[in-house]
Each structure stands twice: as structure tokens, then as C-alpha cells.
Amino acid sequence: MYAAGDKVVDGYPDFEACSIGNGAAKLVAQCTTLEVPLDPDADNDETLELAIARIPARRQSALTDAFTLLAGGPGQSAIESFPAISYAFRHIMKDRDVILIDQRGTGGSAKLSCPEAPDSLGLEFNVDTEHLSKLARECLDSLAYDPRLFSTSVAVHDLDMIKHRLGISQWNLYGISYGTRVAQHYLRRYPASVRTMVLDAVVPPEVALGPQIAPLAQRALDLILDRCSNAPGCANAFGDLHSGLNALLAALDEQPRTITYEDVATGKLDTMEFTREHLAVTLRLMSYSAQSAAILPSMLHEAIVNNNLAPMARQANLQTRSLGDSLATGMHHAVICTEDAPFMNTQNSEPAQSSRTTTSYLGDAIVESLLASCNAWPAGRIDEEFKQPLVSDKPTLILSGEADPITPPDYGTTVANNLSRSLHIVNPDQGHMQAPFGCMPILLAQFVDAADVTTLDTTCLERLRAPPFFIDANGPLP
């Protein structure tokens, strides 16, 4: 059953056959849009359309609960994000429908897109705060909707409205990164609507993103380089990379390099002024996964010893282009400037886990850039209890990577302390997001089926290993 206005209609609304994703990740689905109030608290008829995709369960089932992914960013589309990681949920998809909803401001749901404005968390590193403020103002002026209505507090209202309209009894929530913030606040507001919750790379509600980004990035990079130093093949090939990297950062700070490299998207040669900031952003983004971290030591060695920065320049180009395509910057600003920037001076800004060094390769510009982007941005709607720790007895599985550069394991421990029926799993040497790796897809399905963490046997994760470091272009040692 679903409710269309005041009318109750049997079955799903009019879904049409569609496909989501592309290439090998393309999935057959059913798509539709549903209208929700633009302002849930206003007494008017203004609405916006939310894009929805349904992937029916592979076998007939009487289950009325459904699985949904809450995407990261903030600013990423759930419909666009899911196909690439659907492998992680293949066992869940046997008996449960997957319902993907593009959160307001993303994807096909009134996307707040500002292609020229970088995000405010330093993924596209820019220390020119005046220029950042200008781009943020231009972004704000270009939006078709009031961004104050695109915060998490409003988005969770949409999620519950869609639940009722689709006749779903309860959600099995999977949140990744920023999506864990949405999941936690949804559970706070609508506890009866949640059956299970998986928090992958969790952000505690009370944490304001910004002050900890640089030291946590340094912590993750130290773990990666230390692991190389302790792996005989990597250590023999590259030695201790810490001092060489610091020297390279200092040299680029003094004098950027003009680098010619092959653009893999076009096959043509391109030239760029490669700065310290380009290297810093590349290091940070390559630290997000153990897969990309596996090639980082060899790329650093090539840059430090052979003065060849072309691989780094190529990687920087690939990463910034990919992020720009996937992130709705206006929605990103609407969230960060409401839920993080105003709280940065009211909490302890020390990192949850100390890094080996007191100075981060990212420097101090992350906070300055974030505040500059939010200078002219209006604070949006935020519920009074939004920044309070979530206390709940709902079955919750919390996943952390030991070397995550933005949401470290301590964040998972903090959240787990207030969730009485939770289990926190930390995977050694892994980065940001754990769902696809090792036997985790099986454990996720077992958890969702049983709605109980006490029955999970996690010993299969002991076989999970980070990919070995590449020694050269041919790969790791045999």
C-alpha cells in the first residue's frame, strides 16, 4: 500500500522499467518520482519531486521491510552510487526490495548543482579564501530553491514520507559516510520506522567536520607509509618515505612544477602547474581505500627519487574530475554550512586519534576554506537535538577501517557506546567503506535477516588483507 495524498492505493505507484549505473555496473530497475512538500512545515502547496529507483527482490517474498542506501558526500546520489557497490548487498537483494531515493538536492531530486564551486571540505584544495567565498556566493545566487530546506533535518522527513507512500513497514538502513549522519537522525526522529541499521564509516552526530580533517588525514597516511616500512618488499624497494615526502612538499611549496602528462580520458598530453596543494589532495584521496593506497608508495618514490611527478599529476586530474561529476555542490554547502561550520568553535577540535606528527601535510587551510565557503551561506533548518549523541536499542552494525582518513575507528566506538544492541567491526589496514570487502557481504545479509548482532560470527574477516603494495608498474612481488 502507499498513500497518494489522502488517498490510499493498492501496490506501488507507477514505476517504469529503467536501468541505473553504466557498463559492468548497470542494473535493471524500476523508476518513478514522488512529490514531497518543499517545506514540510509550511501551509502551502509547493512541492519538489524525488527520484526513486526500486530493484525488486530476486525471489518472491512476503517481507514488507525494505533495504535502502543513504549516500555520502554530502551531495552524492543514492541512485548513481548504488550500482558500483551493489555487489556488497547481493545477498540482501535475494529477499528484500532495494529502494533508492535521491536525497533532495542530489541526482534526480532537484539537484543543487554548482559545477564551478569546489566542495567546502577540501577535496578540491584551494587556499584562496576570497575566491572560495566568491564562488560560494555565485553558487547560492544560481540556485532555484531555498537551500535552507535541503538540510538533513528536512531530508529525514522525506525518507519517512516515501516509506509510507510505498507501503514499507520498516527500513533496513545502510548509511555510508555522510549517510550515517542521515541514518542516525532518521532513527532519532522515527524509531518505529527502522528495523536494522548499518553505519559504514560513521560520523558521530556531535562531531563537526572540519577541524579534524587534516590531522586524521595525516594519521591515515602515516599508517600507510609505516605499513610499507614494515613490509620487506616495500621497504627494500622504497625505504622510509616520510622524510622524502616532507622534502617534496616543502619543495613544491617553494616552487610548483610544470608537469606534462597523458590525460587518460582523452589520450592527449596535458600540462599543469603542479603545486603542493595538488600533491596534498592526491595523497588524501588515495588514502581513502586500501586499493589506491597500494600504489601510493611507488608513485611517491617515483616523484621523490626520479623527480617524475607525471603519475601524481595524472591522478590529481582524475580524482578532481571524478569528484566534480558526482557531487552536488549546492546541496553539499547547504548541509556543511548548517550542520558543521556553525559548531566548529564550540567543540574540542583535537583529532580522535593522535597522528605520529603534530603537523599535517594538509596544513591549516581546510578550516579556513570551509569557513570562507560558508561566509555568505544561510544556515538551514536543523532540529534542536540534531547534534546530540544518538541513544537507541535498535540492532546496529558499525563498520570502520583502521586507516580511514576521515572517519577513524574512534568515531565508531563513540557511536557504539550509546547503542545497546550494536557491534563495532574494525578492519585492519582498510580505508573508507567496508561493505564490499571479504566476507562482509555475507555478514551484512545475516545481520539484516536476523536483526541481531549477537548471532554474527565475524571470524571470516580474519582472512581479509589489504592489497599488497605495488613495487613497480608490474604490481606487487609474487
N, C-alpha and C positions, 0 to 999 in steps of 0.2 A: 504494500500500500504506500501511496505517497500523497501528500496534501498539496494541492494546487490552489493557492489562496485559501478560501474557506471550504473548498470542495475536496472531498476525498475520492481518489481514483484508484481502481484496482491496477496493480502491477507497476512497472516502471514507466516513466514518461517516454516520449517518443525519442528513442535512441536510433541513430543511423549507423550503419556499418562504416568503419573507418580504420585507418592504420595509424599508429603512433611510432615515433622513432624512425630510424632510417638504416639502410644497409643491413648488416647481420643482426642489428638490434631491433629491427622493425617487428611490431606486434600487431596482431589483428585485435580490434577492439570495437566498442560501440560508443558513439559520441553524442553529446547533446549540450545544451546550455540551459541554465535555470536562472531566473531573475531573483535577486535579493534586494532588500531596501538599501539604498545608498547610505542612508543614515538610520540605523535601527531605532534610534531614539526620537527621530523627527516624525511629526504628524503630517506627512505628505506622501506623494506617490512616486517620488524619484527612485529609480532602481538602476542597478547595473547587472550585466549578465556574467555569470561564472561559467567557464568552460569545464566540462566534466567528461571523463572517459571511464568506461566500465569494461573490465576484462572478466567475462563470466568464468566461474569455476569450471575446471575441465571435466568434472563428473557431477552428476546430479546430486544435490544435497538439500536437506531440509533446514540447513543452518540459515539463520536470519541475521547473524552478525557479519560484518564485512571488514576487509583489511584496507587501510589507506596509508599512503606515504605523505608525510609533511616535509616539504623540500627545504633545502638550506639556502644560504645566501647571506642575509635576506635578499630576495629578488629573483630566485630561480623558480622555474615552472615545474610542478609535480609531473605533469603530463610529458614534458620534454625530458625530465630527469629519469623517470622510471625505467624506460626500455633498456638503457645501458647497464642497469644493475638488477634487472628483473630475475636474472639467474639466481640471485640470493634468496628469492622468495618463491622459487618454483615449487617447492613442496607445499607451501601455504596455499598456492594457487590451485591445487588439486580440488579442494573442497570449499574454498571461500572465494567469493567475488572480490576483485580488487576495484576499488572506486578511487579514481584520481581526480582531484579538484585543484585547478589552478587558483591559488590564493589570490584574492583581489589585489590588483596591481601587477600581476605576473602573467606570462604566457598569453592565453586567450581570454583572460579575465580583466579587461580594462587596463592593459599593461601600461605602467607609468615608465615610459622609456625615454632616456636622455643619452643618446649614443656618445655625445661629446663630453659628458661629465664622468670622471672616474668615480669609483666607489669611495666611501669615506673610511674604509678600514685599511687602506694602504696596499691593497692588492695591485693597484696601479700606482706606484710610488711617485709622489710629486711633492716637493718641499716648498713650492711657490704657493704660500697660503693665500696671497691676494688673488692669484689666478684661480685657485680652487674655489674661493668664495664667489668669484665672478661666474664660474661655470655652474655652481650650485644655484645662484640666483637666476641664471638663464634657464636652467632646468626647471626650477619652480614656476617661472613665468610661462613655460611652454605646456604645462600640464592641463589636461581637460577636466580633471577632477580635483576636489579639495584634498590634498594629501593628508590632512589631519584625520581623515576617515579610513586610512589604509594601514593602521597600526594592528598589532597582534590582538589587542583587546576587542577590536571590531571584527577581525578575521575569525575568531573562535565562534562568534555569533553566527557567521555564515556557515561554518562547518556543522553546527548543530541544526541549523535550518535545513541544510541539504540532507542530513541524516534522517530527519522526519519526513521530508518530501520523497525520499527514496524508500521509505519503509524499512530502514535498517534498525534492528533492535539495539545494537551496540557497535562501537568501533573497536577494532584492534589497531591501535595507533603505532606507526613506526615513524619516529622523527629522527632526522639526520641534521646535526649541527644546529643552525638557527631553528630548524623544525622541531628540535627538542624543547625549545622555549615555547613554541606554539602548543606542543603536546601537553606540557606541564600546565600551561594556563588553561587549556581546554578542560583538562581533568579537574582543575581547581573550580572552574565555573560550572561544569556539567558532569559531576562524578558518576551519575547513574548512566551516562551515555558511553562510558568506557568499560570495556571488558578486560583488555590487556594493553600494556604499553611497553614499547621497546625504545630506549633512548640511546642512540648511537652517536658518540662524540658529543656528550651532553654539556650544556651551558646552564649552570645554576641560575635561578631567577634573580638572585641578589647580586650577581656579577654584572658589572657594566663593562662591556667590551671596549678596549682601547688601551688603558694603562698597562695591561699585562701582555699585550701582543708582542712587543719587542723582546722582553726577557724570556717569554715562553718560546719564541722562535729561536732564540739563542740556545736555550736548553735543548730543544729538539735537534738542532744542528750539531751541538756538542755530542749528543748521544750517537748520532750517525757517524761522525768522524772518529769518536772513541771506539765504536764497533769496528770500523775499518782498521784502526791501530791494533786491535786485539785479534783480528783475523789474519793469519800468517800470509796468505796470498795477497791481500790488500795492503798489509803493512810492508811486505817486501817490495811491492810494486811502487808504492806512493810515499812510504814513510809517514811522518807526522805532518798532517796537512794544516794544523791550526796556525802555526806561525807564518807559513807561506800565504795562507788566506788573509791573515791580518795585514801582511805587507801588500798584497794585491789590492785590498780595499783602500789602504792608505794611498797607494799609487794612483788609483782611479779617482780618488777624492782630489788629488793634486792635479791630475791631468787625464781627462777622458780620452779614450782611444777611438779612432775611426776604424770601424770593422766592416769588411766586406764578407758576406755570407750568402749561401744559397737559400732562398725562400722556398720551403718545401711545398707550399701551397701553389706557387706559380712556376717553380723550376728555374726562376730567373735569379740573377745576382742582385743583391740589395746592399745598401750601405747605411750604416747608422753610427751616431756618436754614442758609444757605449760608456755609460757612466757608472759610478759607484752605486747609484740607486738602481740601475738596471741589474747589476750583479746581485744586490741585496734582495730584490723582488724575486729573481730567478732562484736564489738559494732558498727563499722561504717557500715558494710554490713547489719546488722539487722535494722539499721536506714533507709535504702532505701525504705522500704514500711511500711505502717501502719499495714499491716497484720503481718509481722515479729516483728514489734515494740510492738505488743500486748502481746507477750510472753516474752519480754525483762525484765520487772521488776521482774517477778517471777524467771527467770533464775539468775538475779543479786542477788536477795535476797537469793537464794539457795547457791550461791557462797560466799556471804558476811557473812551470818549468820550461815549457816550449813557447810561451808567450802567444799561444793560439787561443784567442777569445771567440773565434767564429762559432764553435758549438754553443757557447753561452749566449751569444747574440741571437742565434737561431732559436734557442729555447725561449729566450725572453720574448721574442716576436710571437712565437706560437702561443705562449701562455697568456699574454695580454690580449691577443686577438680572440682566443677561446673564451676568456672571462667576459670580454666586452659583448660577445654574442649571446651569452647565457644569462646575464644579469640585467634585471630591470632596475636601472639606477635610481629612478624616481621613487620606486617603492622601497628600495634599499635605504635611501635617505629618510623616507617617511618613518621607517622603523628605528634606525640608528639614532636619528635626531630627537626621537621621542623617548626611547627606552634605554639609551646608553649615555649619550652626551650630557644630558642634564644631571646624571648621577655620578659622573666621573670624579667629582671633588668631594663626594660625601661618603666614600668607601675607602678602605685600605687598598692602595693601588699596587702593593707588592705582589709579585708572582706567587701562585700557589705552590710552585716547586722552584727552588733556587737553581739557577744555572751555575755552571762552573766559573763563569766570568761575570763581572758586575756590569760590563758594557756589552750591549747587543750590537750585532752587525747592522741591525735596522736603525740604530741611532734613536734620537728622540722625536723624530718628525711625525710619527704615527699619530700621536695625540694632537699635535698642532694641526695636522692635516684634517683630522676628524672634526675638531672644533671649528676650523675655518669653513669646512663644508656645511656645518650646521648653523653658522652665524645668522644667516638670513632665513633659515628654515623654521616654519612654525611647528611648535610641539603639538603632537596629535593627541588623540584620546587614549587615556591609559587608566585602567581600573585601579582603585585605591590600593588593593592588596597585591598588585602585579609583581612588585619587587620582593615580596616575602617568600621565604622558603616554602616549598610545597610539602604538606604533610598528608599522607594518604596510605591506605592499606590495599590499594589496587595492585594486582600482580604486575611487577615491572622488572624487565631485564635491561641492565645498563651495560653498555659496551664501550671500552676505552682502548686506545692504542698507547703503549708505553711512550712512544716517541712522537706523539701528536703535537704539532707546533702551535695549536690554538686552543684545544680543549683537553688539557692533560688529565691523567688518571685521578689526580686530587679532586677535580671537578666532579667526577663520578662518585667518589667517596662522599663528598659533601652532600650530593643529592640523595644518595642511598641512605644516609643517616636518618632521614625523615620519612623513608618509605619502608614500612614494616614488613612488606612481603616482596622484597626486592633481592636481586642477585647482581653483583657487580663483577664483570669479567674484564680482566686486563690482559691483552695480548702482547707479549714481549716483542720489542723492536718494530712494532707496527705503527702506522701513522693515523691519519684521519679517516674514519669509517671502517667498520669491521664486518659488516653483514655478509659480504661475498666470500670471505676467506675461510679456507679449511673446511671443517665440518659445521661452521656456523649456520649455513642454510638449513641443515637438519635440526640443529638445536632451536632455531627460530620457530620452525614448524612444530616441534614438540612442545615448545612453550605456549604457542598460540593455541594448540589443540587442548592442552591440559589446563591452561590458565593457572599455572603453578610453577614456581621456580624450584621448589624443593625436590621435584622429581627429575631434574636435569642432571645428566651425567656428562660433565664437561671434560672428562679425561681425553677425549679425542682431540681437543685443542692442544694437547701437549706435543702433537706431531706438527703443529703449524710453525713454519720457519719463514723468516724474511728472505726474499730472494738474495742469493749471494752477490757480492759486488762484482761488477764488470772490471776486468783487468785491462782490457783493450777493446777495440771495436768488434772482436770476435766473441766477446762475452766473458763470463767467469771462468776460472780454472776448472778443469774436469773434476 
